[in-house]
């Protein structure tokens, strides 16, 4: 992805504009909110992973987007939005390493938002070290944290800084193999709907030989089932093929595994809803990500959908040789 995060310059006017007009109404930061509290999305993640693309996508979807907002000012921005007479119903703020001196205020700000019962979600954009290095080198810019060291030193420092925020994120998106259009499609799928579901699930098939998906919340292994790859008449096909799927689910333990794992996910989904978690990525793996994991992902997605979970299916490695 030719992401421009690494080429952006710091915007220093954020503090000056926080008390200015939003939606045509000039509000002082200290005034109490009287109108409906806006929905809030916090966009963060690794430099070069696609924050500016994510912000632009939400802006195109009608969100009021503020880039590089110091975390201490997030509650103020929400208060201003609440007093905008309905003109600012959804706010997205980008919090990143450029504002690293403000990260000490983030936990306090999030606690403030929780006390005000603000509907809040955090989107964290992730990418592999190799992908990030390529992107920084393509724009010929240093990493914001590398100092006198190398780009990889800056990336390592940033991962350490953002580790806790990543762990608390509602949605983690790995952009290592995504282009700009694919990232926008993922965000459109999550934020374009008028009615927000209680829980959205991404069921992702993958091949272990290509590595674990870094954005997975749950990982399950289908390699205990016989591999259709070794059946000559099935090898050219994928788990989307009826013959392959029939072969997979005719194996001992396959249907039982699907039933029991679906039941476990019902229990987990109930807990996620109770805790306010809106997004979950379930990774289903086999050796190459072409046969067993694809067939199992398709059936598992159907079970989730029948339980009222809005589900998206992604077959990460199905087209690889």
PyMOL commands that set and color helices and strands:
alter all, ss='L'
color gray80, all
select helices_A, chain A and resi 5-7+14-17+51-60+71-82+97-115+129-139+151-168+180-191+208-210+228-230+232-235+242-249+254-275+292-306
alter helices_A, ss='H'
color red, helices_A
select strands_A, chain A and resi 21-22+25-26+39-45+64-66+90-94+120-126+171-174+200-207+218-221+279-286+310-315
alter strands_A, ss='S'
color yellow, strands_A
deselect
rebuild
show_as cartoon
